């Protein structure tokens, strides 16, 4: 075979073995070979790595990375808000998963200068979850496992859509904190979940992702349902504080619900468990 043909074939093969995906920002993320040492800088990214079949490749995680159980054993490099670049480097990662809105992206250039490949994950819609699982599977060469998880998510989502589709939309106030009063806007995936269950996010139109809102604005918008999802496992007592306002439709209808925050605020496979709970709760109001 002529030398030029051999050279051309060599470059074709080299290109064919390169791994490339687009992250949530549209950046091209490339690896010369499958990732073998992964650091994930958010609890949901850790969980998604396990769901994509690459949990054994995790060498670094952050505080509150507690699911699945094996995630508790992954070495910590800090919290999602504050981590040590030195701790990351010490793990010798070939791939770092950053959280677009939760991590400080100021460290991105420093990591890239060190030759560390970075994938920025920012999941805003339900469709972003299977898309991210597939991307992780491609980067880690666990495509079979990631595809299985992605399809399971999509099938469960389709089933929920079919089961809980309704014409009349209930106004849902999703409360993440009480002092100050705080919710999530239409930019957050929770709006997709509420819509899936036949509801409408009361503050869908808010400009910020996690806006603080006034009590007066909630009373004026008069939610049909109030869902509390605090920062720990126990049902927050502040959900019952709404009973002081009996004119609210949610109070009139006893539509004050609690769902564990990990099942609604972490964009992972488990989010559909939280969606199932919310859909069932809203369905009782239609009966």
NORQUI-V654784 format. One line per field, one symbol per residue. ss: DSSP state (H for helix, E for strand, - for the rest). psi: psi as a letter, one per 30 degrees, with the letter a starting at -180 (. if undefined). burial: b if it has 9 or more other ideal C-beta (glycine too) atoms within 8 Angstrom, else e. A space follows every 50 residues. Layout:
ss=???
psi=???
burial=???
//
This chain:
ss=--HHHHHHHHHHHHHHH-EEEE-----EEEE------EEE--HHHHHHHH H---HHHEEEE-------HHHHH--E-E----E-HHHHHH----EEEEE- ----HHHHHHHHH---EEEEE-----HHHHHHHHHHHHHH--HHHHHHHH HHHHHHHHHHHHHH-----EEEEEEEEE--EEE------HHHHHHH--EE E----------E--HHHHHHH---EEEE--------HHHHHHHH----HH HH---EEE--HHH-------HHHHHHHHHHHHHHH--
psi=kleeeeeeeeeeeeeffkkklkafffkkkkkflkkfjkkkgkeeeeeeee fgggeffkfkalkgjgkaeffffkkkgalffjlkeeeeeffhlfkkjlje feljgffeeeeefggkkkkkkjjfleffeeeeeeeeeeeghheeeeeeee eeeeeeeeeeeeegklekkkjkjjkflfjlkkakafflfeeeeeeegglk kehegkeleikklleeeeeefikfkkkkiagafkkkffefffffiffkee eeghijlkkkeffffjiaefefeeeeeeeeeeefff.
burial=eeeeebeebeeeeeeeebbebebbeeeebebeeebebbbbbbbbbbbbbb bbbbbebbbbbbeebebeeebeebebbbebeebebebbbebebbbbbbbb eebeeebbeebbeeebbbbbbbbeebebbbbbbbbbbbbbbbbebbbbbb bbbbebbeebbeebeeeeebbbbbbbbeeebbbbbbebbbbbbbbbbbbb bbbbebeeebbebeeeebbebbbbbbbbbbeeeeebebbeebeeeeebbb bebebbbbbbbbbbebbbbbbbebbbbbbebbbebee
//
